[in-house]
Amino acid sequence: MVDHLAAGRLAGAALDVFAQEPLPAESPLWDMPGVMISPHTAGETTSERETLVEVFLDNLTRRIEGRPLRNVVDKRRGYVVDETHPA
C-alpha cells in the first residue's frame, strides 16, 4: 500500500489498524499526503465510553479492597484480554 500511495496509484487512505501497533515512528505513512491515521478507536461508541468508566471504577474499588481485577491483560498471550475475572 505504501508503494501505491507513493506512486499515486492510491489517492489516499484512512487507516486505523496496523500489523504492528502502535505504528512505528519511522513508518513513511505518518508523513504521506492523503493519509489519515486514527488511534485504533474509530469504531468507538458513546456506550463504550460508559462501559470503560464502569470497569475502571469497579477495578478501582477491587484494587482498594484487594480483590482480583476485571479484564486483566495477559501480555504473554499477545495482549489478549484475560476473562478469568468477568463482570
PDB file of N, CA, C and O in Angstrom:
ATOM      1  N   MET A   1       0.809  -1.169   0.000  1.00  0.00           N
ATOM      2  CA  MET A   1       0.000   0.000   0.000  1.00  0.00           C
ATOM      3  C   MET A   1       0.868   1.254   0.000  1.00  0.00           C
ATOM      4  O   MET A   1       0.567   2.225  -0.695  1.00  0.00           O
ATOM      5  N   VAL A   2       1.942   1.229   0.781  1.00  0.00           N
ATOM      6  CA  VAL A   2       2.838   2.386   0.817  1.00  0.00           C
ATOM      7  C   VAL A   2       3.356   2.694  -0.578  1.00  0.00           C
ATOM      8  O   VAL A   2       3.406   3.855  -0.984  1.00  0.00           O
ATOM      9  N   ASP A   3       3.739   1.657  -1.312  1.00  0.00           N
ATOM     10  CA  ASP A   3       4.247   1.859  -2.672  1.00  0.00           C
ATOM     11  C   ASP A   3       3.175   2.470  -3.574  1.00  0.00           C
ATOM     12  O   ASP A   3       3.474   3.361  -4.369  1.00  0.00           O
ATOM     13  N   HIS A   4       1.945   2.006  -3.462  1.00  0.00           N
ATOM     14  CA  HIS A   4       0.852   2.526  -4.283  1.00  0.00           C
ATOM     15  C   HIS A   4       0.531   3.979  -3.926  1.00  0.00           C
ATOM     16  O   HIS A   4       0.241   4.788  -4.807  1.00  0.00           O
ATOM     17  N   LEU A   5       0.583   4.304  -2.646  1.00  0.00           N
ATOM     18  CA  LEU A   5       0.363   5.692  -2.235  1.00  0.00           C
ATOM     19  C   LEU A   5       1.481   6.592  -2.765  1.00  0.00           C
ATOM     20  O   LEU A   5       1.222   7.675  -3.290  1.00  0.00           O
ATOM     21  N   ALA A   6       2.722   6.133  -2.621  1.00  0.00           N
ATOM     22  CA  ALA A   6       3.867   6.930  -3.071  1.00  0.00           C
ATOM     23  C   ALA A   6       3.851   7.134  -4.581  1.00  0.00           C
ATOM     24  O   ALA A   6       4.268   8.184  -5.069  1.00  0.00           O
ATOM     25  N   ALA A   7       3.372   6.136  -5.325  1.00  0.00           N
ATOM     26  CA  ALA A   7       3.342   6.225  -6.786  1.00  0.00           C
ATOM     27  C   ALA A   7       2.097   6.939  -7.303  1.00  0.00           C
ATOM     28  O   ALA A   7       1.971   7.174  -8.505  1.00  0.00           O
ATOM     29  N   GLY A   8       1.173   7.288  -6.398  1.00  0.00           N
ATOM     30  CA  GLY A   8      -0.033   7.975  -6.818  1.00  0.00           C
ATOM     31  C   GLY A   8      -1.114   7.058  -7.356  1.00  0.00           C
ATOM     32  O   GLY A   8      -2.122   7.536  -7.876  1.00  0.00           O
ATOM     33  N   ARG A   9      -0.928   5.757  -7.243  1.00  0.00           N
ATOM     34  CA  ARG A   9      -1.962   4.817  -7.688  1.00  0.00           C
ATOM     35  C   ARG A   9      -3.130   4.773  -6.703  1.00  0.00           C
ATOM     36  O   ARG A   9      -4.232   4.350  -7.052  1.00  0.00           O
ATOM     37  N   LEU A  10      -2.882   5.205  -5.495  1.00  0.00           N
ATOM     38  CA  LEU A  10      -3.928   5.396  -4.486  1.00  0.00           C
ATOM     39  C   LEU A  10      -3.902   6.871  -4.107  1.00  0.00           C
ATOM     40  O   LEU A  10      -2.840   7.420  -3.813  1.00  0.00           O
ATOM     41  N   ALA A  11      -5.066   7.512  -4.111  1.00  0.00           N
ATOM     42  CA  ALA A  11      -5.125   8.939  -3.792  1.00  0.00           C
ATOM     43  C   ALA A  11      -4.962   9.192  -2.297  1.00  0.00           C
ATOM     44  O   ALA A  11      -4.511  10.265  -1.896  1.00  0.00           O
ATOM     45  N   GLY A  12      -5.319   8.228  -1.483  1.00  0.00           N
ATOM     46  CA  GLY A  12      -5.222   8.414  -0.044  1.00  0.00           C
ATOM     47  C   GLY A  12      -5.702   7.182   0.686  1.00  0.00           C
ATOM     48  O   GLY A  12      -6.143   6.205   0.079  1.00  0.00           O
ATOM     49  N   ALA A  13      -5.609   7.247   1.998  1.00  0.00           N
ATOM     50  CA  ALA A  13      -6.039   6.121   2.827  1.00  0.00           C
ATOM     51  C   ALA A  13      -6.365   6.629   4.227  1.00  0.00           C
ATOM     52  O   ALA A  13      -5.681   7.506   4.755  1.00  0.00           O
ATOM     53  N   ALA A  14      -7.407   6.073   4.816  1.00  0.00           N
ATOM     54  CA  ALA A  14      -7.750   6.312   6.214  1.00  0.00           C
ATOM     55  C   ALA A  14      -7.472   5.005   6.939  1.00  0.00           C
ATOM     56  O   ALA A  14      -8.124   3.997   6.666  1.00  0.00           O
ATOM     57  N   LEU A  15      -6.531   5.007   7.842  1.00  0.00           N
ATOM     58  CA  LEU A  15      -6.033   3.782   8.462  1.00  0.00           C
ATOM     59  C   LEU A  15      -6.245   3.793   9.969  1.00  0.00           C
ATOM     60  O   LEU A  15      -6.030   4.803  10.639  1.00  0.00           O
ATOM     61  N   ASP A  16      -6.670   2.649  10.482  1.00  0.00           N
ATOM     62  CA  ASP A  16      -6.959   2.525  11.906  1.00  0.00           C
ATOM     63  C   ASP A  16      -6.242   1.334  12.540  1.00  0.00           C
ATOM     64  O   ASP A  16      -5.974   1.348  13.742  1.00  0.00           O
ATOM     65  N   VAL A  17      -5.930   0.312  11.758  1.00  0.00           N
ATOM     66  CA  VAL A  17      -5.341  -0.919  12.279  1.00  0.00           C
ATOM     67  C   VAL A  17      -4.090  -1.256  11.483  1.00  0.00           C
ATOM     68  O   VAL A  17      -4.069  -1.129  10.259  1.00  0.00           O
ATOM     69  N   PHE A  18      -3.053  -1.684  12.183  1.00  0.00           N
ATOM     70  CA  PHE A  18      -1.784  -1.997  11.536  1.00  0.00           C
ATOM     71  C   PHE A  18      -1.270  -3.348  12.025  1.00  0.00           C
ATOM     72  O   PHE A  18      -1.642  -3.810  13.103  1.00  0.00           O
ATOM     73  N   ALA A  19      -0.416  -3.973  11.223  1.00  0.00           N
ATOM     74  CA  ALA A  19       0.177  -5.251  11.616  1.00  0.00           C
ATOM     75  C   ALA A  19       0.997  -5.088  12.884  1.00  0.00           C
ATOM     76  O   ALA A  19       1.025  -5.986  13.725  1.00  0.00           O
ATOM     77  N   GLN A  20       1.661  -3.957  13.028  1.00  0.00           N
ATOM     78  CA  GLN A  20       2.428  -3.659  14.241  1.00  0.00           C
ATOM     79  C   GLN A  20       1.829  -2.412  14.873  1.00  0.00           C
ATOM     80  O   GLN A  20       1.766  -1.359  14.239  1.00  0.00           O
ATOM     81  N   GLU A  21       1.394  -2.529  16.110  1.00  0.00           N
ATOM     82  CA  GLU A  21       0.810  -1.391  16.808  1.00  0.00           C
ATOM     83  C   GLU A  21       1.547  -1.160  18.113  1.00  0.00           C
ATOM     84  O   GLU A  21       1.872  -2.117  18.816  1.00  0.00           O
ATOM     85  N   PRO A  22       1.812   0.067  18.440  1.00  0.00           N
ATOM     86  CA  PRO A  22       1.488   1.235  17.633  1.00  0.00           C
ATOM     87  C   PRO A  22       2.329   1.277  16.361  1.00  0.00           C
ATOM     88  O   PRO A  22       3.386   0.651  16.277  1.00  0.00           O
ATOM     89  N   LEU A  23       1.843   2.021  15.380  1.00  0.00           N
ATOM     90  CA  LEU A  23       2.580   2.185  14.132  1.00  0.00           C
ATOM     91  C   LEU A  23       3.933   2.802  14.461  1.00  0.00           C
ATOM     92  O   LEU A  23       3.988   3.846  15.111  1.00  0.00           O
ATOM     93  N   PRO A  24       5.042   2.169  14.020  1.00  0.00           N
ATOM     94  CA  PRO A  24       6.371   2.695  14.352  1.00  0.00           C
ATOM     95  C   PRO A  24       6.561   4.131  13.873  1.00  0.00           C
ATOM     96  O   PRO A  24       6.059   4.515  12.817  1.00  0.00           O
ATOM     97  N   ALA A  25       7.278   4.908  14.646  1.00  0.00           N
ATOM     98  CA  ALA A  25       7.533   6.317  14.333  1.00  0.00           C
ATOM     99  C   ALA A  25       8.218   6.487  12.983  1.00  0.00           C
ATOM    100  O   ALA A  25       8.050   7.514  12.326  1.00  0.00           O
ATOM    101  N   GLU A  26       8.986   5.491  12.567  1.00  0.00           N
ATOM    102  CA  GLU A  26       9.724   5.595  11.302  1.00  0.00           C
ATOM    103  C   GLU A  26       8.896   5.197  10.078  1.00  0.00           C
ATOM    104  O   GLU A  26       9.395   5.234   8.953  1.00  0.00           O
ATOM    105  N   SER A  27       7.642   4.819  10.291  1.00  0.00           N
ATOM    106  CA  SER A  27       6.790   4.437   9.158  1.00  0.00           C
ATOM    107  C   SER A  27       6.593   5.629   8.222  1.00  0.00           C
ATOM    108  O   SER A  27       6.324   6.737   8.686  1.00  0.00           O
ATOM    109  N   PRO A  28       6.722   5.417   6.908  1.00  0.00           N
ATOM    110  CA  PRO A  28       6.503   6.510   5.957  1.00  0.00           C
ATOM    111  C   PRO A  28       5.053   6.978   5.915  1.00  0.00           C
ATOM    112  O   PRO A  28       4.767   8.065   5.412  1.00  0.00           O
ATOM    113  N   LEU A  29       4.137   6.165   6.439  1.00  0.00           N
ATOM    114  CA  LEU A  29       2.724   6.537   6.418  1.00  0.00           C
ATOM    115  C   LEU A  29       2.450   7.830   7.183  1.00  0.00           C
ATOM    116  O   LEU A  29       1.546   8.583   6.820  1.00  0.00           O
ATOM    117  N   TRP A  30       3.217   8.092   8.231  1.00  0.00           N
ATOM    118  CA  TRP A  30       2.994   9.283   9.050  1.00  0.00           C
ATOM    119  C   TRP A  30       3.062  10.575   8.241  1.00  0.00           C
ATOM    120  O   TRP A  30       2.312  11.515   8.505  1.00  0.00           O
ATOM    121  N   ASP A  31       3.943  10.623   7.274  1.00  0.00           N
ATOM    122  CA  ASP A  31       4.181  11.871   6.545  1.00  0.00           C
ATOM    123  C   ASP A  31       3.626  11.880   5.127  1.00  0.00           C
ATOM    124  O   ASP A  31       3.874  12.827   4.381  1.00  0.00           O
ATOM    125  N   MET A  32       2.891  10.862   4.744  1.00  0.00           N
ATOM    126  CA  MET A  32       2.377  10.802   3.374  1.00  0.00           C
ATOM    127  C   MET A  32       1.143  11.678   3.217  1.00  0.00           C
ATOM    128  O   MET A  32       0.232  11.636   4.045  1.00  0.00           O
ATOM    129  N   PRO A  33       1.118  12.475   2.145  1.00  0.00           N
ATOM    130  CA  PRO A  33      -0.080  13.274   1.895  1.00  0.00           C
ATOM    131  C   PRO A  33      -1.265  12.362   1.585  1.00  0.00           C
ATOM    132  O   PRO A  33      -1.118  11.332   0.927  1.00  0.00           O
ATOM    133  N   GLY A  34      -2.422  12.755   2.063  1.00  0.00           N
ATOM    134  CA  GLY A  34      -3.631  11.978   1.796  1.00  0.00           C
ATOM    135  C   GLY A  34      -3.827  10.800   2.731  1.00  0.00           C
ATOM    136  O   GLY A  34      -4.772  10.030   2.554  1.00  0.00           O
ATOM    137  N   VAL A  35      -2.956  10.637   3.727  1.00  0.00           N
ATOM    138  CA  VAL A  35      -3.079   9.519   4.664  1.00  0.00           C
ATOM    139  C   VAL A  35      -3.548  10.052   6.020  1.00  0.00           C
ATOM    140  O   VAL A  35      -2.940  10.956   6.592  1.00  0.00           O
ATOM    141  N   MET A  36      -4.623   9.482   6.510  1.00  0.00           N
ATOM    142  CA  MET A  36      -5.131   9.814   7.842  1.00  0.00           C
ATOM    143  C   MET A  36      -4.948   8.585   8.726  1.00  0.00           C
ATOM    144  O   MET A  36      -5.310   7.475   8.335  1.00  0.00           O
ATOM    145  N   ILE A  37      -4.392   8.781   9.904  1.00  0.00           N
ATOM    146  CA  ILE A  37      -4.160   7.684  10.839  1.00  0.00           C
ATOM    147  C   ILE A  37      -4.947   7.973  12.110  1.00  0.00           C
ATOM    148  O   ILE A  37      -4.762   9.008  12.749  1.00  0.00           O
ATOM    149  N   SER A  38      -5.820   7.047  12.463  1.00  0.00           N
ATOM    150  CA  SER A  38      -6.598   7.211  13.696  1.00  0.00           C
ATOM    151  C   SER A  38      -5.999   6.311  14.784  1.00  0.00           C
ATOM    152  O   SER A  38      -5.270   5.368  14.481  1.00  0.00           O
ATOM    153  N   PRO A  39      -6.307   6.603  16.032  1.00  0.00           N
ATOM    154  CA  PRO A  39      -5.705   5.865  17.151  1.00  0.00           C
ATOM    155  C   PRO A  39      -6.383   4.541  17.482  1.00  0.00           C
ATOM    156  O   PRO A  39      -6.520   4.195  18.655  1.00  0.00           O
ATOM    157  N   HIS A  40      -6.807   3.799  16.464  1.00  0.00           N
ATOM    158  CA  HIS A  40      -7.451   2.492  16.632  1.00  0.00           C
ATOM    159  C   HIS A  40      -8.685   2.583  17.525  1.00  0.00           C
ATOM    160  O   HIS A  40      -8.971   1.670  18.299  1.00  0.00           O
ATOM    161  N   THR A  41      -9.400   3.678  17.412  1.00  0.00           N
ATOM    162  CA  THR A  41     -10.637   3.837  18.157  1.00  0.00           C
ATOM    163  C   THR A  41     -11.742   4.379  17.250  1.00  0.00           C
ATOM    164  O   THR A  41     -12.696   4.993  17.728  1.00  0.00           O
ATOM    165  N   ALA A  42     -11.614   4.153  15.959  1.00  0.00           N
ATOM    166  CA  ALA A  42     -12.563   4.719  15.010  1.00  0.00           C
ATOM    167  C   ALA A  42     -13.982   4.218  15.217  1.00  0.00           C
ATOM    168  O   ALA A  42     -14.937   4.905  14.855  1.00  0.00           O
ATOM    169  N   GLY A  43     -14.133   3.053  15.784  1.00  0.00           N
ATOM    170  CA  GLY A  43     -15.470   2.497  15.949  1.00  0.00           C
ATOM    171  C   GLY A  43     -16.064   2.728  17.320  1.00  0.00           C
ATOM    172  O   GLY A  43     -17.079   2.121  17.663  1.00  0.00           O
ATOM    173  N   GLU A  44     -15.463   3.579  18.099  1.00  0.00           N
ATOM    174  CA  GLU A  44     -15.920   3.806  19.464  1.00  0.00           C
ATOM    175  C   GLU A  44     -17.321   4.420  19.491  1.00  0.00           C
ATOM    176  O   GLU A  44     -17.669   5.266  18.668  1.00  0.00           O
ATOM    177  N   THR A  45     -18.100   3.968  20.454  1.00  0.00           N
ATOM    178  CA  THR A  45     -19.454   4.496  20.619  1.00  0.00           C
ATOM    179  C   THR A  45     -19.580   5.154  21.987  1.00  0.00           C
ATOM    180  O   THR A  45     -18.733   4.955  22.858  1.00  0.00           O
ATOM    181  N   THR A  46     -20.623   5.923  22.171  1.00  0.00           N
ATOM    182  CA  THR A  46     -20.861   6.577  23.456  1.00  0.00           C
ATOM    183  C   THR A  46     -21.013   5.546  24.567  1.00  0.00           C
ATOM    184  O   THR A  46     -20.475   5.726  25.660  1.00  0.00           O
ATOM    185  N   SER A  47     -21.739   4.472  24.294  1.00  0.00           N
ATOM    186  CA  SER A  47     -21.946   3.456  25.330  1.00  0.00           C
ATOM    187  C   SER A  47     -20.641   2.753  25.696  1.00  0.00           C
ATOM    188  O   SER A  47     -20.482   2.282  26.822  1.00  0.00           O
ATOM    189  N   GLU A  48     -19.702   2.680  24.742  1.00  0.00           N
ATOM    190  CA  GLU A  48     -18.415   2.058  25.045  1.00  0.00           C
ATOM    191  C   GLU A  48     -17.670   2.862  26.102  1.00  0.00           C
ATOM    192  O   GLU A  48     -17.063   2.291  27.008  1.00  0.00           O
ATOM    193  N   ARG A  49     -17.714   4.173  25.988  1.00  0.00           N
ATOM    194  CA  ARG A  49     -17.064   5.031  26.995  1.00  0.00           C
ATOM    195  C   ARG A  49     -17.677   4.814  28.370  1.00  0.00           C
ATOM    196  O   ARG A  49     -16.964   4.743  29.371  1.00  0.00           O
ATOM    197  N   GLU A  50     -18.993   4.709  28.415  1.00  0.00           N
ATOM    198  CA  GLU A  50     -19.671   4.468  29.689  1.00  0.00           C
ATOM    199  C   GLU A  50     -19.222   3.147  30.293  1.00  0.00           C
ATOM    200  O   GLU A  50     -18.987   3.060  31.498  1.00  0.00           O
ATOM    201  N   THR A  51     -19.102   2.119  29.458  1.00  0.00           N
ATOM    202  CA  THR A  51     -18.648   0.812  29.926  1.00  0.00           C
ATOM    203  C   THR A  51     -17.221   0.890  30.451  1.00  0.00           C
ATOM    204  O   THR A  51     -16.909   0.302  31.487  1.00  0.00           O
ATOM    205  N   LEU A  52     -16.347   1.615  29.745  1.00  0.00           N
ATOM    206  CA  LEU A  52     -14.959   1.766  30.195  1.00  0.00           C
ATOM    207  C   LEU A  52     -14.891   2.443  31.558  1.00  0.00           C
ATOM    208  O   LEU A  52     -14.110   2.033  32.417  1.00  0.00           O
ATOM    209  N   VAL A  53     -15.696   3.469  31.760  1.00  0.00           N
ATOM    210  CA  VAL A  53     -15.727   4.159  33.052  1.00  0.00           C
ATOM    211  C   VAL A  53     -16.229   3.214  34.138  1.00  0.00           C
ATOM    212  O   VAL A  53     -15.681   3.188  35.240  1.00  0.00           O
ATOM    213  N   GLU A  54     -17.266   2.440  33.832  1.00  0.00           N
ATOM    214  CA  GLU A  54     -17.801   1.484  34.807  1.00  0.00           C
ATOM    215  C   GLU A  54     -16.746   0.455  35.205  1.00  0.00           C
ATOM    216  O   GLU A  54     -16.586   0.157  36.388  1.00  0.00           O
ATOM    217  N   VAL A  55     -16.024  -0.092  34.220  1.00  0.00           N
ATOM    218  CA  VAL A  55     -14.986  -1.082  34.512  1.00  0.00           C
ATOM    219  C   VAL A  55     -13.860  -0.440  35.320  1.00  0.00           C
ATOM    220  O   VAL A  55     -13.361  -1.037  36.274  1.00  0.00           O
ATOM    221  N   PHE A  56     -13.461   0.776  34.940  1.00  0.00           N
ATOM    222  CA  PHE A  56     -12.406   1.467  35.684  1.00  0.00           C
ATOM    223  C   PHE A  56     -12.804   1.657  37.145  1.00  0.00           C
ATOM    224  O   PHE A  56     -12.028   1.333  38.044  1.00  0.00           O
ATOM    225  N   LEU A  57     -14.000   2.177  37.389  1.00  0.00           N
ATOM    226  CA  LEU A  57     -14.436   2.421  38.761  1.00  0.00           C
ATOM    227  C   LEU A  57     -14.562   1.123  39.547  1.00  0.00           C
ATOM    228  O   LEU A  57     -14.210   1.073  40.725  1.00  0.00           O
ATOM    229  N   ASP A  58     -15.068   0.061  38.892  1.00  0.00           N
ATOM    230  CA  ASP A  58     -15.158  -1.230  39.552  1.00  0.00           C
ATOM    231  C   ASP A  58     -13.756  -1.749  39.899  1.00  0.00           C
ATOM    232  O   ASP A  58     -13.533  -2.253  41.000  1.00  0.00           O
ATOM    233  N   ASN A  59     -12.813  -1.621  38.951  1.00  0.00           N
ATOM    234  CA  ASN A  59     -11.450  -2.080  39.218  1.00  0.00           C
ATOM    235  C   ASN A  59     -10.775  -1.253  40.308  1.00  0.00           C
ATOM    236  O   ASN A  59      -9.987  -1.787  41.089  1.00  0.00           O
ATOM    237  N   LEU A  60     -11.072   0.031  40.369  1.00  0.00           N
ATOM    238  CA  LEU A  60     -10.523   0.866  41.441  1.00  0.00           C
ATOM    239  C   LEU A  60     -11.000   0.364  42.791  1.00  0.00           C
ATOM    240  O   LEU A  60     -10.213   0.244  43.730  1.00  0.00           O
ATOM    241  N   THR A  61     -12.293   0.071  42.889  1.00  0.00           N
ATOM    242  CA  THR A  61     -12.850  -0.473  44.130  1.00  0.00           C
ATOM    243  C   THR A  61     -12.216  -1.825  44.444  1.00  0.00           C
ATOM    244  O   THR A  61     -11.840  -2.082  45.588  1.00  0.00           O
ATOM    245  N   ARG A  62     -12.095  -2.693  43.433  1.00  0.00           N
ATOM    246  CA  ARG A  62     -11.482  -4.011  43.630  1.00  0.00           C
ATOM    247  C   ARG A  62     -10.041  -3.882  44.124  1.00  0.00           C
ATOM    248  O   ARG A  62      -9.624  -4.610  45.024  1.00  0.00           O
ATOM    249  N   ARG A  63      -9.278  -2.952  43.532  1.00  0.00           N
ATOM    250  CA  ARG A  63      -7.874  -2.755  43.932  1.00  0.00           C
ATOM    251  C   ARG A  63      -7.814  -2.317  45.393  1.00  0.00           C
ATOM    252  O   ARG A  63      -7.019  -2.846  46.169  1.00  0.00           O
ATOM    253  N   ILE A  64      -8.649  -1.357  45.766  1.00  0.00           N
ATOM    254  CA  ILE A  64      -8.666  -0.859  47.148  1.00  0.00           C
ATOM    255  C   ILE A  64      -9.030  -1.969  48.120  1.00  0.00           C
ATOM    256  O   ILE A  64      -8.486  -2.042  49.222  1.00  0.00           O
ATOM    257  N   GLU A  65      -9.952  -2.836  47.711  1.00  0.00           N
ATOM    258  CA  GLU A  65     -10.407  -3.935  48.576  1.00  0.00           C
ATOM    259  C   GLU A  65      -9.533  -5.186  48.470  1.00  0.00           C
ATOM    260  O   GLU A  65      -9.771  -6.160  49.183  1.00  0.00           O
ATOM    261  N   GLY A  66      -8.520  -5.175  47.589  1.00  0.00           N
ATOM    262  CA  GLY A  66      -7.626  -6.322  47.455  1.00  0.00           C
ATOM    263  C   GLY A  66      -8.223  -7.489  46.689  1.00  0.00           C
ATOM    264  O   GLY A  66      -7.747  -8.618  46.806  1.00  0.00           O
ATOM    265  N   ARG A  67      -9.263  -7.228  45.904  1.00  0.00           N
ATOM    266  CA  ARG A  67      -9.903  -8.290  45.121  1.00  0.00           C
ATOM    267  C   ARG A  67      -9.306  -8.350  43.718  1.00  0.00           C
ATOM    268  O   ARG A  67      -8.694  -7.377  43.277  1.00  0.00           O
ATOM    269  N   PRO A  68      -9.470  -9.480  42.994  1.00  0.00           N
ATOM    270  CA  PRO A  68      -8.964  -9.590  41.622  1.00  0.00           C
ATOM    271  C   PRO A  68      -9.628  -8.565  40.707  1.00  0.00           C
ATOM    272  O   PRO A  68     -10.806  -8.240  40.860  1.00  0.00           O
ATOM    273  N   LEU A  69      -8.844  -8.063  39.752  1.00  0.00           N
ATOM    274  CA  LEU A  69      -9.341  -7.079  38.798  1.00  0.00           C
ATOM    275  C   LEU A  69     -10.075  -7.745  37.640  1.00  0.00           C
ATOM    276  O   LEU A  69      -9.868  -8.926  37.359  1.00  0.00           O
ATOM    277  N   ARG A  70     -10.928  -6.982  36.975  1.00  0.00           N
ATOM    278  CA  ARG A  70     -11.624  -7.431  35.770  1.00  0.00           C
ATOM    279  C   ARG A  70     -10.773  -7.097  34.551  1.00  0.00           C
ATOM    280  O   ARG A  70      -9.980  -6.155  34.562  1.00  0.00           O
ATOM    281  N   ASN A  71     -10.957  -7.888  33.504  1.00  0.00           N
ATOM    282  CA  ASN A  71     -10.338  -7.615  32.200  1.00  0.00           C
ATOM    283  C   ASN A  71      -8.826  -7.419  32.275  1.00  0.00           C
ATOM    284  O   ASN A  71      -8.285  -6.472  31.703  1.00  0.00           O
ATOM    285  N   VAL A  72      -8.162  -8.307  32.975  1.00  0.00           N
ATOM    286  CA  VAL A  72      -6.715  -8.237  33.108  1.00  0.00           C
ATOM    287  C   VAL A  72      -6.065  -8.647  31.793  1.00  0.00           C
ATOM    288  O   VAL A  72      -6.463  -9.643  31.188  1.00  0.00           O
ATOM    289  N   VAL A  73      -5.078  -7.891  31.350  1.00  0.00           N
ATOM    290  CA  VAL A  73      -4.377  -8.191  30.102  1.00  0.00           C
ATOM    291  C   VAL A  73      -3.252  -9.173  30.386  1.00  0.00           C
ATOM    292  O   VAL A  73      -2.426  -8.942  31.270  1.00  0.00           O
ATOM    293  N   ASP A  74      -3.219 -10.263  29.641  1.00  0.00           N
ATOM    294  CA  ASP A  74      -2.158 -11.257  29.747  1.00  0.00           C
ATOM    295  C   ASP A  74      -1.160 -10.983  28.633  1.00  0.00           C
ATOM    296  O   ASP A  74      -1.398 -11.371  27.489  1.00  0.00           O
ATOM    297  N   LYS A  75      -0.060 -10.329  28.937  1.00  0.00           N
ATOM    298  CA  LYS A  75       0.916  -9.921  27.929  1.00  0.00           C
ATOM    299  C   LYS A  75       1.568 -11.115  27.232  1.00  0.00           C
ATOM    300  O   LYS A  75       2.013 -10.993  26.091  1.00  0.00           O
ATOM    301  N   ARG A  76       1.629 -12.258  27.897  1.00  0.00           N
ATOM    302  CA  ARG A  76       2.202 -13.452  27.266  1.00  0.00           C
ATOM    303  C   ARG A  76       1.327 -13.982  26.144  1.00  0.00           C
ATOM    304  O   ARG A  76       1.809 -14.695  25.264  1.00  0.00           O
ATOM    305  N   ARG A  77       0.040 -13.639  26.167  1.00  0.00           N
ATOM    306  CA  ARG A  77      -0.885 -14.114  25.144  1.00  0.00           C
ATOM    307  C   ARG A  77      -1.096 -13.064  24.048  1.00  0.00           C
ATOM    308  O   ARG A  77      -2.066 -13.136  23.294  1.00  0.00           O
ATOM    309  N   GLY A  78      -0.206 -12.114  23.965  1.00  0.00           N
ATOM    310  CA  GLY A  78      -0.322 -11.116  22.915  1.00  0.00           C
ATOM    311  C   GLY A  78      -1.327 -10.029  23.223  1.00  0.00           C
ATOM    312  O   GLY A  78      -2.027  -9.559  22.327  1.00  0.00           O
ATOM    313  N   TYR A  79      -1.407  -9.628  24.464  1.00  0.00           N
ATOM    314  CA  TYR A  79      -2.315  -8.570  24.891  1.00  0.00           C
ATOM    315  C   TYR A  79      -3.781  -8.936  24.729  1.00  0.00           C
ATOM    316  O   TYR A  79      -4.627  -8.065  24.525  1.00  0.00           O
ATOM    317  N   VAL A  80      -4.074 -10.209  24.821  1.00  0.00           N
ATOM    318  CA  VAL A  80      -5.461 -10.678  24.768  1.00  0.00           C
ATOM    319  C   VAL A  80      -6.064 -10.470  26.147  1.00  0.00           C
ATOM    320  O   VAL A  80      -5.421 -10.751  27.159  1.00  0.00           O
ATOM    321  N   VAL A  81      -7.287  -9.984  26.191  1.00  0.00           N
ATOM    322  CA  VAL A  81      -7.938  -9.752  27.470  1.00  0.00           C
ATOM    323  C   VAL A  81      -8.181 -11.077  28.173  1.00  0.00           C
ATOM    324  O   VAL A  81      -8.747 -12.005  27.597  1.00  0.00           O
ATOM    325  N   ASP A  82      -7.750 -11.153  29.417  1.00  0.00           N
ATOM    326  CA  ASP A  82      -7.943 -12.333  30.249  1.00  0.00           C
ATOM    327  C   ASP A  82      -9.328 -12.219  30.869  1.00  0.00           C
ATOM    328  O   ASP A  82      -9.582 -11.304  31.652  1.00  0.00           O
ATOM    329  N   GLU A  83     -10.212 -13.124  30.532  1.00  0.00           N
ATOM    330  CA  GLU A  83     -11.589 -13.042  31.012  1.00  0.00           C
ATOM    331  C   GLU A  83     -11.841 -13.941  32.219  1.00  0.00           C
ATOM    332  O   GLU A  83     -12.967 -14.388  32.438  1.00  0.00           O
ATOM    333  N   THR A  84     -10.794 -14.207  33.003  1.00  0.00           N
ATOM    334  CA  THR A  84     -10.987 -15.041  34.192  1.00  0.00           C
ATOM    335  C   THR A  84     -11.669 -14.271  35.317  1.00  0.00           C
ATOM    336  O   THR A  84     -12.111 -14.861  36.303  1.00  0.00           O
ATOM    337  N   HIS A  85     -11.753 -12.951  35.167  1.00  0.00           N
ATOM    338  CA  HIS A  85     -12.431 -12.122  36.166  1.00  0.00           C
ATOM    339  C   HIS A  85     -13.526 -11.304  35.486  1.00  0.00           C
ATOM    340  O   HIS A  85     -13.433 -10.078  35.427  1.00  0.00           O
ATOM    341  N   PRO A  86     -14.572 -11.976  34.968  1.00  0.00           N
ATOM    342  CA  PRO A  86     -15.628 -11.246  34.270  1.00  0.00           C
ATOM    343  C   PRO A  86     -16.414 -10.344  35.206  1.00  0.00           C
ATOM    344  O   PRO A  86     -16.291 -10.428  36.428  1.00  0.00           O
ATOM    345  N   ALA A  87     -17.211  -9.494  34.616  1.00  0.00           N
ATOM    346  CA  ALA A  87     -18.042  -8.557  35.387  1.00  0.00           C
ATOM    347  C   ALA A  87     -18.958  -9.283  36.339  1.00  0.00           C
ATOM    348  O   ALA A  87     -19.724  -8.648  37.063  1.00  0.00           O
TER     349      ALA A  87
END
